[in-house]
Amino acid sequence: QVQLVESGGGLVQAGGSLRLSCAASGRTSSSYVMGWFRQAPGKERDFVAAISRGGIGIDYADSVKGRFTISRDNAKNTVYLQMNSLKPEDTAVYYCAADPLLRVGVRGSGEYAYWGQGTQVTVSS
């Protein structure tokens, strides 16, 4: 089991930046593939980015490539999502997810075993 807690969301103007954090803890010391997903009102939960256990393998949705950067600090059990050049269409609740078995490249939200509660990101025009 792993518990995930997101933080760092907020309200920003278009073109601005935010950094989301996901702190992991739990009853296991296993390493996990970590992903970020987002869900806008009335829409499905969509893949944003994922990072491998060692931090080398990385996958981004086309909509965020070149603007968002996922990273992890395993010593701190924390994963980050640096979001730059934000657009109004980035507005959503952002969720951190973890799985002990998945490889980077699997993008379905249903494939991840553990989820945080989400943090709201709102980008105004």
Secondary structure, 3 states (H helix, E strand, C coil): CEEEEEECCEEEECCCCEEEEEEEEECCCCCCEEEEEEECCCCCCEEEEEECCCCCCEEECCCCCCCEEEEEEHHHCEEEEEECCCCHHHCEEEEEEEECCCCCCCCCHHHCCEECCCEEEEEEC
